[in-house]
Amino acid sequence: MRRNLKTIESLLEKGYHLSDRDQVLLGTLETLYSQQKEMYRERKHQVAGRIVSIHQPWIRPIVRGKTNAPVEFGAKVAISMVDGYAQIDKLDWNPFNESTTLMETVEGYRAKTGCYPARILGDKIYRTRENLNYCKSKEIHMNGPKLGRPPSNKTLYR
């Protein structure tokens, strides 16, 4: 790859031109090469902002730990439902923790409607101490599964 990049560089110095699209692609390839070189020289397997797709360099892998697909690719989206309508609260190509979006989403709801929601139905990840305290301070009832171990499938009979 180093040899190919040097060849392209020498052709550009001689007056050849790249289209806008090819210039963007060349920049991606140069970044990819520097990332690979860094990982090789430092004997590591990770690098910040690692490119996993040459044609879509903004895509980041999201480790999910699922059996069939331990890693997923694409944007991560936080969505809320209000009166039967879905709205995107946050969309990002980098991984993020959904629980950190709750307060911002609630304040956005208040800015649009003039009041806080009476209830929030959220998954376990939203039921952090900070979010629960925030909801309590705003007199918002939060429904959803409790944190902790899932219920046992075993039933005790006496």
Secondary structure, 3 states (H helix, E strand, C coil): CHHHHHHHHHHHHCCCCCCHHHHHHHHHHHHHHHHHHHHHHCCCCCCCCCCCCCCCCCCCEEECCCCCCCEEECCEEEEEEECCEEEEEEEECCCCCHHHHHHHHHHHHHHHHCCCCCEEECCHHHCCHHHHHHHHHCCCEEECCCCCCCCCCCCCCC
